Amino acid sequence: MADLIKSTGSQMMQTLDEARQHWLAAVAEGNPMLMAVAEADAKATMLQQIRQQQVAAMLLRFCDPELAMTEIVGNCGDGEKIRCTGLAILSGFVPGKDEYAIFAGKGNSPSKVYVKENGYRKLLGILPGCQIGDVQVGFPQIETLDGGVEVWSVAGRADCTVDGRKISVEAAGQFSIRLPVKRSRQDSSVIDNVDGIAAKARRRLLQQLWRKATGSSFIDDANDADAVQPHEIEVIDAGPVPQPQPAADPDYMQGLTEAERDIVAEWIAEFGNANSLKQLQLAWTAFTAMAKKEQLREAVMTVMTAAKDERKSALGG
């Protein structure tokens, strides 16, 4: 059985390597039509390979959730898992190396390979004489687009050298990389990890380098899976800007001294949501039951700490 699997894998890899080299030769010529033909031939070769039962079984094994070698997002059928894994291997990716993921298609759309940062580094590495320079991204900033859509805006630049030719891309200003902001349904707090947003921004820069260097995508990359879709941005006529009205003090602020108001305002600034305000009421109840007002800070801090620990636990922190 082991010899059969080894033979099947070796034959598939040899066939797909030859198909990829055929495509790379077309890239070197720089003829778009030759690249398109070579790309079609390579994918047709891949489809021919995965129709073999033994090859299909091997590729499906890479998608076994217990093995955790392939990240799959959404509900993806076995046929789509096999096709996408074959396409990933055709591109030079290795399952289990965090180079790609499979994104299930929506509706009648086919599933696609999502190339990760490591994947684009791998793709660029197969180009002749390619050397990847620094990939720099700025600190992600939240920006609100027309229609109220919140996005992370990230500036950055990247460059590489292919056969002595320097290629560079830059994202800045209105052309900054934009990624959707994710918020908690519980309290609307931002749940994105800044490092994760920066990694996605680096991936987008490497993706742009790849396309600029080759003029081809080669694989059906789910390139907008982490981007803001155009249909999500609704441009509306906001009309006259309403003049802000001074807000009335909430009940829990009534009758407090300036020092006491500062303490409560500081607490609300850090935990300004419905769940926290409920905890604030508990803190205020504890305070009013005490004889000395100077114990307010200690009472609020005690309840605040308990609430903070409870929220962290609920969010898996």
Secondary structure, DSSP 8 states (H G I E B T S, - for coil): -HHHHHHHHHHHHHHHHHHHHHHHHHHHHT-HHHHHHHHHHHHHHHHHHHTSHHHHHHHHHTT-TTTT-SEEES---HHHHHHHHHHHHHTT--TTSSSEEEE--STT---EEEE-HHHHHHHHHTSTT-EEEEEEE---EEEE-TTS-EEEEE-EEEEEEETTEEEEEEE-GGGSEEEE--B-TTT--B---HHHHHHHHHHHHHHHHHHHHHS---S-B-TTTTS--GGG-------S----------GGGTT--HHHHHHHHHHHHHS-SHHHHHHHHHHHHHHHTSS-GGGHHHHHHHHHHHHHHHHHHHTT-
